[in-house]
């Protein structure tokens, strides 16, 4: 029996996606989005070396503080807000049940 949680993701066109997220596979949010074939590039493969998995956290979940590497990458990203995070740095866990995120615009959408 898997320990799935629910994550709500809004895509760049405002479409809502209810994602079943397993907590027992060590996935991060970027990997979950790619598994659901959502438009998240994850160019660097989850190393916090790009911002192609930039999301806005819209729920009040407590997340670990961003690492220095994540903060540095967000400093270089487009459309950064106070609730910006890199999806590759958000590890799926039971404490994230009900998480709501929105994909940030891509730079060419400016």
PyMOL commands that place a pseudoatom at each C-alpha (Angstrom):
pseudoatom trace, name=CA, resn=UNK, resi=1, chain=A, elem=C, hetatm=0, pos=[0.000, 0.000, 0.000]
pseudoatom trace, name=CA, resn=UNK, resi=2, chain=A, elem=C, hetatm=0, pos=[1.473, 3.306, -1.058]
pseudoatom trace, name=CA, resn=UNK, resi=3, chain=A, elem=C, hetatm=0, pos=[1.372, 6.502, 0.968]
pseudoatom trace, name=CA, resn=UNK, resi=4, chain=A, elem=C, hetatm=0, pos=[0.093, 8.947, -1.633]
pseudoatom trace, name=CA, resn=UNK, resi=5, chain=A, elem=C, hetatm=0, pos=[-0.680, 12.573, -0.911]
pseudoatom trace, name=CA, resn=UNK, resi=6, chain=A, elem=C, hetatm=0, pos=[-2.578, 15.085, -3.018]
pseudoatom trace, name=CA, resn=UNK, resi=7, chain=A, elem=C, hetatm=0, pos=[-0.911, 18.123, -4.590]
pseudoatom trace, name=CA, resn=UNK, resi=8, chain=A, elem=C, hetatm=0, pos=[-2.799, 20.726, -6.604]
pseudoatom trace, name=CA, resn=UNK, resi=9, chain=A, elem=C, hetatm=0, pos=[-0.859, 22.319, -9.429]
pseudoatom trace, name=CA, resn=UNK, resi=10, chain=A, elem=C, hetatm=0, pos=[-2.011, 25.172, -11.639]
pseudoatom trace, name=CA, resn=UNK, resi=11, chain=A, elem=C, hetatm=0, pos=[-0.352, 25.245, -15.044]
pseudoatom trace, name=CA, resn=UNK, resi=12, chain=A, elem=C, hetatm=0, pos=[0.652, 28.412, -16.903]
pseudoatom trace, name=CA, resn=UNK, resi=13, chain=A, elem=C, hetatm=0, pos=[-2.767, 28.674, -18.549]
pseudoatom trace, name=CA, resn=UNK, resi=14, chain=A, elem=C, hetatm=0, pos=[-4.590, 28.431, -15.197]
pseudoatom trace, name=CA, resn=UNK, resi=15, chain=A, elem=C, hetatm=0, pos=[-5.609, 24.793, -15.608]
pseudoatom trace, name=CA, resn=UNK, resi=16, chain=A, elem=C, hetatm=0, pos=[-5.886, 22.852, -12.363]
pseudoatom trace, name=CA, resn=UNK, resi=17, chain=A, elem=C, hetatm=0, pos=[-4.256, 19.439, -11.976]
pseudoatom trace, name=CA, resn=UNK, resi=18, chain=A, elem=C, hetatm=0, pos=[-4.787, 17.105, -9.003]
pseudoatom trace, name=CA, resn=UNK, resi=19, chain=A, elem=C, hetatm=0, pos=[-1.607, 15.075, -8.643]
pseudoatom trace, name=CA, resn=UNK, resi=20, chain=A, elem=C, hetatm=0, pos=[-1.304, 11.840, -6.696]
pseudoatom trace, name=CA, resn=UNK, resi=21, chain=A, elem=C, hetatm=0, pos=[2.159, 12.020, -5.155]
pseudoatom trace, name=CA, resn=UNK, resi=22, chain=A, elem=C, hetatm=0, pos=[3.803, 8.936, -3.636]
pseudoatom trace, name=CA, resn=UNK, resi=23, chain=A, elem=C, hetatm=0, pos=[5.769, 9.683, -0.479]
pseudoatom trace, name=CA, resn=UNK, resi=24, chain=A, elem=C, hetatm=0, pos=[7.777, 6.476, -0.565]
pseudoatom trace, name=CA, resn=UNK, resi=25, chain=A, elem=C, hetatm=0, pos=[9.790, 7.024, -3.758]
pseudoatom trace, name=CA, resn=UNK, resi=26, chain=A, elem=C, hetatm=0, pos=[12.041, 9.954, -2.820]
pseudoatom trace, name=CA, resn=UNK, resi=27, chain=A, elem=C, hetatm=0, pos=[10.607, 12.187, -5.555]
pseudoatom trace, name=CA, resn=UNK, resi=28, chain=A, elem=C, hetatm=0, pos=[10.733, 15.943, -5.696]
pseudoatom trace, name=CA, resn=UNK, resi=29, chain=A, elem=C, hetatm=0, pos=[8.031, 18.196, -7.139]
pseudoatom trace, name=CA, resn=UNK, resi=30, chain=A, elem=C, hetatm=0, pos=[9.833, 18.627, -10.467]
pseudoatom trace, name=CA, resn=UNK, resi=31, chain=A, elem=C, hetatm=0, pos=[10.029, 14.849, -10.969]
pseudoatom trace, name=CA, resn=UNK, resi=32, chain=A, elem=C, hetatm=0, pos=[6.360, 14.498, -10.033]
pseudoatom trace, name=CA, resn=UNK, resi=33, chain=A, elem=C, hetatm=0, pos=[5.383, 17.130, -12.605]
pseudoatom trace, name=CA, resn=UNK, resi=34, chain=A, elem=C, hetatm=0, pos=[7.421, 15.418, -15.305]
pseudoatom trace, name=CA, resn=UNK, resi=35, chain=A, elem=C, hetatm=0, pos=[5.850, 12.060, -14.412]
pseudoatom trace, name=CA, resn=UNK, resi=36, chain=A, elem=C, hetatm=0, pos=[2.425, 13.655, -14.979]
pseudoatom trace, name=CA, resn=UNK, resi=37, chain=A, elem=C, hetatm=0, pos=[3.684, 15.118, -18.295]
pseudoatom trace, name=CA, resn=UNK, resi=38, chain=A, elem=C, hetatm=0, pos=[3.273, 18.715, -17.158]
pseudoatom trace, name=CA, resn=UNK, resi=39, chain=A, elem=C, hetatm=0, pos=[5.378, 21.429, -18.846]
pseudoatom trace, name=CA, resn=UNK, resi=40, chain=A, elem=C, hetatm=0, pos=[8.278, 21.515, -16.410]
pseudoatom trace, name=CA, resn=UNK, resi=41, chain=A, elem=C, hetatm=0, pos=[11.638, 21.211, -18.123]
pseudoatom trace, name=CA, resn=UNK, resi=42, chain=A, elem=C, hetatm=0, pos=[13.953, 20.444, -15.216]
pseudoatom trace, name=CA, resn=UNK, resi=43, chain=A, elem=C, hetatm=0, pos=[16.888, 21.095, -17.534]
pseudoatom trace, name=CA, resn=UNK, resi=44, chain=A, elem=C, hetatm=0, pos=[19.554, 20.564, -14.857]
pseudoatom trace, name=CA, resn=UNK, resi=45, chain=A, elem=C, hetatm=0, pos=[18.031, 17.313, -13.620]
pseudoatom trace, name=CA, resn=UNK, resi=46, chain=A, elem=C, hetatm=0, pos=[17.232, 18.604, -10.141]
pseudoatom trace, name=CA, resn=UNK, resi=47, chain=A, elem=C, hetatm=0, pos=[20.594, 20.077, -9.147]
pseudoatom trace, name=CA, resn=UNK, resi=48, chain=A, elem=C, hetatm=0, pos=[19.293, 23.654, -8.533]
pseudoatom trace, name=CA, resn=UNK, resi=49, chain=A, elem=C, hetatm=0, pos=[21.427, 24.849, -11.451]
pseudoatom trace, name=CA, resn=UNK, resi=50, chain=A, elem=C, hetatm=0, pos=[18.605, 26.310, -13.556]
pseudoatom trace, name=CA, resn=UNK, resi=51, chain=A, elem=C, hetatm=0, pos=[15.162, 27.695, -12.864]
pseudoatom trace, name=CA, resn=UNK, resi=52, chain=A, elem=C, hetatm=0, pos=[13.087, 25.721, -15.351]
pseudoatom trace, name=CA, resn=UNK, resi=53, chain=A, elem=C, hetatm=0, pos=[11.079, 24.172, -12.481]
pseudoatom trace, name=CA, resn=UNK, resi=54, chain=A, elem=C, hetatm=0, pos=[10.272, 27.518, -10.821]
pseudoatom trace, name=CA, resn=UNK, resi=55, chain=A, elem=C, hetatm=0, pos=[6.928, 27.422, -8.968]
pseudoatom trace, name=CA, resn=UNK, resi=56, chain=A, elem=C, hetatm=0, pos=[4.926, 29.634, -6.639]
pseudoatom trace, name=CA, resn=UNK, resi=57, chain=A, elem=C, hetatm=0, pos=[3.836, 27.938, -3.417]
pseudoatom trace, name=CA, resn=UNK, resi=58, chain=A, elem=C, hetatm=0, pos=[0.268, 29.135, -2.855]
pseudoatom trace, name=CA, resn=UNK, resi=59, chain=A, elem=C, hetatm=0, pos=[-0.666, 27.146, 0.242]
pseudoatom trace, name=CA, resn=UNK, resi=60, chain=A, elem=C, hetatm=0, pos=[0.514, 27.767, 3.789]
pseudoatom trace, name=CA, resn=UNK, resi=61, chain=A, elem=C, hetatm=0, pos=[2.635, 24.609, 4.061]
pseudoatom trace, name=CA, resn=UNK, resi=62, chain=A, elem=C, hetatm=0, pos=[5.863, 24.840, 6.018]
pseudoatom trace, name=CA, resn=UNK, resi=63, chain=A, elem=C, hetatm=0, pos=[8.759, 24.062, 3.697]
pseudoatom trace, name=CA, resn=UNK, resi=64, chain=A, elem=C, hetatm=0, pos=[12.419, 23.813, 4.622]
pseudoatom trace, name=CA, resn=UNK, resi=65, chain=A, elem=C, hetatm=0, pos=[14.316, 27.036, 4.033]
pseudoatom trace, name=CA, resn=UNK, resi=66, chain=A, elem=C, hetatm=0, pos=[15.839, 27.288, 0.553]
pseudoatom trace, name=CA, resn=UNK, resi=67, chain=A, elem=C, hetatm=0, pos=[19.483, 26.302, 0.274]
pseudoatom trace, name=CA, resn=UNK, resi=68, chain=A, elem=C, hetatm=0, pos=[22.097, 28.856, -0.737]
pseudoatom trace, name=CA, resn=UNK, resi=69, chain=A, elem=C, hetatm=0, pos=[22.176, 27.238, -4.192]
pseudoatom trace, name=CA, resn=UNK, resi=70, chain=A, elem=C, hetatm=0, pos=[18.404, 27.561, -4.564]
pseudoatom trace, name=CA, resn=UNK, resi=71, chain=A, elem=C, hetatm=0, pos=[18.454, 31.196, -3.428]
pseudoatom trace, name=CA, resn=UNK, resi=72, chain=A, elem=C, hetatm=0, pos=[21.283, 31.961, -5.863]
pseudoatom trace, name=CA, resn=UNK, resi=73, chain=A, elem=C, hetatm=0, pos=[19.336, 30.428, -8.745]
pseudoatom trace, name=CA, resn=UNK, resi=74, chain=A, elem=C, hetatm=0, pos=[16.129, 32.272, -7.810]
pseudoatom trace, name=CA, resn=UNK, resi=75, chain=A, elem=C, hetatm=0, pos=[18.143, 35.512, -7.780]
pseudoatom trace, name=CA, resn=UNK, resi=76, chain=A, elem=C, hetatm=0, pos=[18.776, 34.904, -11.492]
pseudoatom trace, name=CA, resn=UNK, resi=77, chain=A, elem=C, hetatm=0, pos=[15.258, 33.698, -12.392]
pseudoatom trace, name=CA, resn=UNK, resi=78, chain=A, elem=C, hetatm=0, pos=[12.484, 35.664, -14.045]
pseudoatom trace, name=CA, resn=UNK, resi=79, chain=A, elem=C, hetatm=0, pos=[9.207, 36.587, -12.301]
pseudoatom trace, name=CA, resn=UNK, resi=80, chain=A, elem=C, hetatm=0, pos=[10.433, 35.805, -8.763]
pseudoatom trace, name=CA, resn=UNK, resi=81, chain=A, elem=C, hetatm=0, pos=[7.994, 36.433, -5.910]
pseudoatom trace, name=CA, resn=UNK, resi=82, chain=A, elem=C, hetatm=0, pos=[8.225, 35.971, -2.153]
pseudoatom trace, name=CA, resn=UNK, resi=83, chain=A, elem=C, hetatm=0, pos=[6.648, 32.497, -2.529]
pseudoatom trace, name=CA, resn=UNK, resi=84, chain=A, elem=C, hetatm=0, pos=[8.989, 31.353, -5.337]
pseudoatom trace, name=CA, resn=UNK, resi=85, chain=A, elem=C, hetatm=0, pos=[10.728, 27.998, -5.020]
pseudoatom trace, name=CA, resn=UNK, resi=86, chain=A, elem=C, hetatm=0, pos=[12.443, 25.530, -7.306]
pseudoatom trace, name=CA, resn=UNK, resi=87, chain=A, elem=C, hetatm=0, pos=[10.320, 22.413, -7.698]
pseudoatom trace, name=CA, resn=UNK, resi=88, chain=A, elem=C, hetatm=0, pos=[13.423, 20.222, -7.711]
pseudoatom trace, name=CA, resn=UNK, resi=89, chain=A, elem=C, hetatm=0, pos=[14.168, 21.331, -4.153]
pseudoatom trace, name=CA, resn=UNK, resi=90, chain=A, elem=C, hetatm=0, pos=[10.721, 20.445, -2.758]
pseudoatom trace, name=CA, resn=UNK, resi=91, chain=A, elem=C, hetatm=0, pos=[10.897, 16.829, -1.589]
pseudoatom trace, name=CA, resn=UNK, resi=92, chain=A, elem=C, hetatm=0, pos=[7.573, 14.992, -1.560]
pseudoatom trace, name=CA, resn=UNK, resi=93, chain=A, elem=C, hetatm=0, pos=[6.630, 14.014, 1.994]
pseudoatom trace, name=CA, resn=UNK, resi=94, chain=A, elem=C, hetatm=0, pos=[3.468, 13.342, 3.979]
pseudoatom trace, name=CA, resn=UNK, resi=95, chain=A, elem=C, hetatm=0, pos=[3.658, 16.856, 5.470]
pseudoatom trace, name=CA, resn=UNK, resi=96, chain=A, elem=C, hetatm=0, pos=[2.968, 18.286, 1.981]
pseudoatom trace, name=CA, resn=UNK, resi=97, chain=A, elem=C, hetatm=0, pos=[-0.495, 16.718, 1.649]
pseudoatom trace, name=CA, resn=UNK, resi=98, chain=A, elem=C, hetatm=0, pos=[-2.738, 19.410, 0.153]
pseudoatom trace, name=CA, resn=UNK, resi=99, chain=A, elem=C, hetatm=0, pos=[0.147, 21.524, -1.185]
pseudoatom trace, name=CA, resn=UNK, resi=100, chain=A, elem=C, hetatm=0, pos=[-0.933, 24.054, -3.822]
pseudoatom trace, name=CA, resn=UNK, resi=101, chain=A, elem=C, hetatm=0, pos=[1.577, 25.341, -6.363]
pseudoatom trace, name=CA, resn=UNK, resi=102, chain=A, elem=C, hetatm=0, pos=[1.478, 27.313, -9.605]
pseudoatom trace, name=CA, resn=UNK, resi=103, chain=A, elem=C, hetatm=0, pos=[4.009, 27.047, -12.419]
pseudoatom trace, name=CA, resn=UNK, resi=104, chain=A, elem=C, hetatm=0, pos=[5.870, 30.327, -12.842]
pseudoatom trace, name=CA, resn=UNK, resi=105, chain=A, elem=C, hetatm=0, pos=[5.891, 31.883, -16.319]
pseudoatom trace, name=CA, resn=UNK, resi=106, chain=A, elem=C, hetatm=0, pos=[8.759, 30.966, -18.575]
pseudoatom trace, name=CA, resn=UNK, resi=107, chain=A, elem=C, hetatm=0, pos=[11.109, 33.758, -19.624]
pseudoatom trace, name=CA, resn=UNK, resi=108, chain=A, elem=C, hetatm=0, pos=[9.796, 33.799, -23.197]
pseudoatom trace, name=CA, resn=UNK, resi=109, chain=A, elem=C, hetatm=0, pos=[6.274, 34.488, -21.875]
pseudoatom trace, name=CA, resn=UNK, resi=110, chain=A, elem=C, hetatm=0, pos=[7.275, 37.965, -20.653]
for i in range(1, 110): cmd.bond("trace and resi %d" % i, "trace and resi %d" % (i + 1))
show_as sticks, trace
zoom trace
